[in-house]
Amino acid sequence: MSEISRRRFAEYVACLMPAASLIAAPARAQTDGAPGRIVVGYPAGGTMDQTARRLAEAWRAQSRAYLVDNRPGAAGRIATAQLKRERADGSVVLCTQTSAMTIYPHVYTRLSYDPERDLRPVAEIAASTCALAISSAVPAEVRTLADYVRWLKANESGRSYASPAAGSLAQFLGFRFSQATGVPLAHVPYRGSAPAMQDLLGGQVPAYLGFVGDFLQYLGNGKLRLLAVSSAQRSRFLKDVPTFAEQGFGTVVGVEGYGLFAPAGTPDAVVAALAANARTAATDKALIAGLEQVGLEAAFVGTTEYTKTMAAEREKWKPVVAASGFKADD
């Protein structure tokens, strides 16, 4: 090989190396001996944590080692802010709820991250619908959503509903329901679904808007009545429970997504590789079964479509949050 040919060959290889390094970036944690991390803003054992752990197990089956890094607090906002400071090379991703990117910007006056500037969507991997349940504090003859609305109009003392957290999707679905019925409902926020469910089962709160997974272990115990789900179609977990829309409340529609995000600046090739890995994981039988145990459905949505969906959801919820008058500083 001539000197010129050698030089041209070296230049060609040099041009290929950056692209190759980008494609290999999600596996870099394995090649340098350190596992990657899936950051989660909630404690171990919760739905978000279990989602991330199921994903990590599926990725491990693909020979991609990622560990779950729990950084609980501030409804997941601490973990999201942390992602801004991580390397943009695919070694660290965030697993969080879509509403953190679509509703939180309208709720928190001092949000420590900008969803559009600081993060890159990778993919949605799971989804969950909300459900409205009533407790023994509501008379036994109230069996349907129509019954409940009539009861609310006649009983001012029962006009409240609980949700798992202030600023959550469930809170604003409840506000949409209040708007649609013309009945003012007071929102009672809890710090998580467990204490809210305890008070619902004990009859301390008349109603609770939570996620389907919150109710599965209590079906048939006679201590709660499920009236409606917030998805466009009936939940596969609660096939006998009609949607709000089926019962004349077409504005009370919303599903929570669980997505993966990378730091801003993560190259397109790295995001594409992560999304491809997530797509493969979404077909993993163990992951699907694990998600079903907590009332989630594997629901892969790719980067482009997920980004568009979040933009639409941000616009959808902006006037709703404004009309509710709810703001949070912390």
C-alpha positions in Angstrom: 0.0 0.0 0.0 1.4 3.4 -1.0 1.9 6.2 1.6 -1.0 8.2 0.0 -3.3 5.1 0.3 -2.3 4.5 3.9 -3.0 8.2 4.7 -6.4 8.1 3.0 -7.2 4.8 4.8 -6.3 6.3 8.1 -8.4 9.4 7.4 -11.4 7.1 6.5 -11.1 5.1 9.7 -10.8 8.4 11.7 -14.1 9.6 10.2 -15.8 6.4 11.1 -14.7 6.3 14.8 -17.0 9.1 16.2 -20.1 7.5 14.6 -19.1 4.0 15.9 -18.5 5.4 19.4 -22.0 7.0 19.4 -23.7 3.7 18.4 -21.8 1.9 21.1 -22.4 4.5 23.8 -25.3 2.6 25.5 -23.0 -0.3 25.9 -20.1 1.8 27.2 -21.0 1.1 30.8 -20.4 -2.6 30.1 -17.1 -2.1 28.2 -15.5 0.1 30.8 -16.6 -2.3 33.6 -19.2 0.0 35.2 -23.0 -0.6 34.8 -25.2 2.1 33.6 -27.9 3.7 35.8 -31.7 4.1 35.5 -32.5 7.1 37.8 -35.9 6.9 39.6 -37.3 9.7 41.6 -39.3 7.5 44.0 -38.5 5.0 46.8 -37.8 1.3 46.2 -40.9 -0.9 45.9 -43.2 1.7 44.3 -44.7 1.4 40.8 -42.0 3.6 39.2 -39.3 1.7 40.9 -40.7 -1.6 39.8 -41.1 -0.4 36.2 -37.4 0.6 36.1 -36.3 -2.7 37.7 -38.3 -4.7 35.2 -36.6 -2.7 32.4 -33.2 -3.3 34.0 -33.9 -7.1 34.1 -35.0 -7.1 30.4 -31.9 -5.1 29.5 -29.7 -7.5 31.5 -31.1 -10.3 29.3 -29.8 -8.2 26.3 -26.4 -8.2 28.0 -26.8 -4.5 28.9 -26.1 -4.0 32.6 -28.1 -1.1 34.2 -28.7 -0.6 37.9 -31.7 1.4 39.4 -30.6 4.5 41.2 -33.4 5.7 43.6 -33.4 9.4 44.3 -36.8 10.0 46.0 -38.3 13.3 46.8 -40.3 16.2 45.5 -42.6 14.0 43.4 -39.7 12.9 41.3 -38.3 16.4 40.6 -35.1 15.8 42.4 -34.2 12.9 40.1 -35.2 14.8 37.0 -33.0 17.7 38.0 -30.1 15.2 38.7 -30.3 14.0 35.1 -29.2 17.4 33.9 -25.9 16.9 35.5 -25.2 13.4 34.1 -23.0 12.5 31.1 -24.9 12.7 27.8 -23.5 9.4 26.6 -26.4 6.9 27.3 -24.8 5.6 30.5 -27.5 7.3 32.6 -31.3 7.5 31.8 -34.3 8.7 33.8 -37.5 6.7 34.2 -40.4 8.9 35.2 -44.0 9.7 34.6 -45.0 11.7 31.5 -46.9 14.2 33.6 -43.6 15.4 35.0 -42.9 16.8 31.6 -46.5 17.9 30.6 -48.3 19.0 33.8 -45.5 20.0 36.2 -44.3 22.9 34.1 -47.8 24.5 34.6 -47.9 23.7 38.3 -44.6 24.5 39.8 -43.5 28.1 39.9 -39.8 27.1 40.6 -39.4 24.0 38.5 -35.7 23.1 38.5 -35.6 21.7 35.0 -37.0 22.6 31.6 -38.5 19.5 29.9 -37.8 20.8 26.4 -34.3 22.3 27.0 -32.7 20.0 29.6 -33.9 16.5 28.6 -34.3 14.3 25.5 -37.2 11.9 25.3 -36.1 8.4 24.5 -39.3 6.3 24.6 -42.5 5.5 26.5 -42.3 2.0 27.9 -45.6 1.6 29.9 -48.9 3.3 30.6 -51.5 3.3 33.3 -55.1 4.6 33.5 -56.7 6.2 36.5 -59.9 5.0 38.2 -62.5 6.7 40.4 -63.5 4.7 43.5 -66.0 5.6 46.3 -65.9 4.3 49.9 -68.4 3.4 52.6 -68.7 7.1 53.3 -71.0 7.1 50.2 -74.4 5.3 50.6 -74.5 1.7 49.3 -77.2 2.6 46.8 -74.8 4.7 44.9 -73.5 2.2 42.3 -72.9 4.2 39.1 -71.3 7.5 38.1 -74.7 8.9 37.5 -75.8 7.9 41.0 -72.7 9.5 42.4 -73.3 12.8 40.6 -76.8 12.9 41.9 -75.6 12.2 45.4 -72.9 14.9 45.1 -75.5 17.5 44.1 -77.6 16.6 47.1 -74.8 16.2 49.7 -72.4 19.2 50.0 -70.5 17.5 52.8 -69.3 14.7 50.5 -67.9 16.9 47.8 -64.2 16.0 48.1 -61.9 13.5 46.5 -58.4 12.3 47.3 -55.5 11.7 44.9 -52.0 10.3 45.3 -50.2 13.6 45.1 -50.7 17.4 44.6 -50.1 18.3 41.0 -50.7 14.8 39.7 -52.6 13.7 36.7 -55.3 12.3 39.0 -55.8 15.7 40.6 -56.6 17.4 37.3 -58.8 14.6 36.1 -60.8 15.2 39.2 -61.0 18.8 38.4 -62.2 18.1 34.9 -64.9 15.8 36.4 -65.9 18.7 38.7 -66.1 21.1 35.8 -68.2 18.6 33.8 -70.7 18.0 36.6 -70.9 21.6 37.7 -70.3 20.5 41.3 -67.3 22.0 43.1 -65.1 19.3 44.5 -62.4 19.8 47.0 -59.1 18.1 46.3 -57.4 16.2 49.1 -53.8 15.4 48.2 -51.9 12.5 49.8 -48.2 11.7 49.9 -48.5 8.5 47.8 -51.2 6.0 47.1 -50.8 3.8 50.2 -52.1 6.3 52.8 -54.8 7.4 50.4 -56.0 3.8 49.9 -56.0 3.2 53.7 -58.3 6.2 54.2 -60.5 5.1 51.3 -60.9 1.6 52.7 -61.5 3.0 56.1 -64.2 5.4 54.9 -62.3 8.5 56.0 -62.5 9.9 52.4 -65.6 9.5 50.2 -63.7 9.2 46.9 -60.3 8.5 45.5 -58.9 9.0 42.0 -55.8 6.8 41.7 -54.2 4.4 39.3 -55.6 1.1 38.4 -52.8 -0.8 40.2 -53.8 0.8 43.5 -57.1 -1.1 43.5 -56.3 -4.6 42.1 -55.6 -6.3 45.5 -58.8 -4.9 47.0 -61.3 -5.9 44.3 -64.2 -7.9 45.7 -63.6 -6.9 49.4 -66.7 -4.8 49.5 -65.0 -1.7 50.9 -64.9 0.3 47.6 -66.9 0.7 44.5 -65.2 1.5 41.2 -67.2 3.9 39.1 -65.1 4.9 36.0 -61.7 4.7 34.4 -60.0 7.6 32.6 -58.7 5.9 29.5 -60.4 6.1 26.1 -61.2 2.4 26.2 -61.9 0.2 29.2 -58.9 -1.0 31.2 -57.9 -4.6 30.6 -57.6 -5.0 34.3 -61.1 -3.6 35.1 -63.2 -4.8 32.1 -66.5 -4.3 33.9 -65.8 -0.7 34.8 -66.9 1.8 32.1 -64.9 4.8 31.1 -65.9 8.4 32.0 -66.5 9.0 28.3 -68.9 6.1 28.1 -70.9 7.7 30.9 -71.2 11.1 29.3 -68.0 12.7 30.6 -65.9 12.9 27.4 -63.5 15.6 28.8 -62.4 13.3 31.7 -59.8 11.4 29.7 -56.1 10.9 30.5 -53.5 8.2 30.8 -50.2 8.4 32.6 -47.2 7.3 30.6 -43.9 6.0 32.0 -41.0 7.1 29.9 -37.3 7.1 29.5 -35.3 10.3 29.2 -31.6 11.2 28.5 -29.7 14.4 29.3 -29.8 17.2 26.8 -26.9 16.9 24.4 -27.2 13.1 24.1 -26.4 12.4 20.4 -29.2 11.2 18.1 -27.4 7.9 17.5 -27.3 7.2 21.3 -31.0 8.1 21.7 -31.9 5.8 18.8 -29.9 2.9 20.3 -31.5 3.4 23.7 -35.0 3.5 22.1 -34.2 0.3 20.1 -33.2 -1.4 23.3 -36.4 -0.3 25.0 -38.4 -1.5 22.0 -36.9 -5.0 22.4 -37.4 -4.9 26.2 -41.1 -4.1 25.7 -41.6 -7.5 24.1 -39.9 -9.3 27.0 -42.5 -11.7 28.6 -41.1 -11.3 32.1 -41.3 -7.5 31.8 -44.9 -7.6 30.5 -45.9 -9.9 33.4 -44.1 -7.8 35.9 -45.8 -4.6 34.8 -49.2 -6.3 34.8 -48.7 -7.2 38.5 -48.8 -3.5 39.3 -51.5 -2.6 36.9 -49.3 -1.3 34.1 -49.4 -2.2 30.4 -46.2 -2.4 28.3 -46.8 0.4 25.7 -43.7 1.2 23.6 -43.9 4.6 21.9 -40.8 5.7 19.9 -38.8 8.9 20.3 -40.5 11.0 17.6 -44.1 10.0 18.5 -43.5 10.3 22.2 -42.0 13.8 21.8 -45.1 14.8 19.8 -47.5 13.3 22.3 -45.8 15.2 25.2 -46.1 18.5 23.3 -49.8 17.9 22.7 -50.3 17.0 26.3 -48.6 20.1 27.6 -51.0 22.2 25.6 -54.0 20.1 26.6 -53.3 20.5 30.4 -52.1 24.1 30.4 -55.7 25.7 30.4 -56.9 23.0 32.8 -54.2 23.8 35.4 -54.8 27.5 35.0 -58.6 27.1 35.4 -58.0 25.1 38.6 -56.0 27.9 40.1 -53.6 25.4 41.6 -49.9 26.4 41.9 -47.0 24.9 44.0 -43.8 26.6 45.1 -41.9 23.6 46.6 
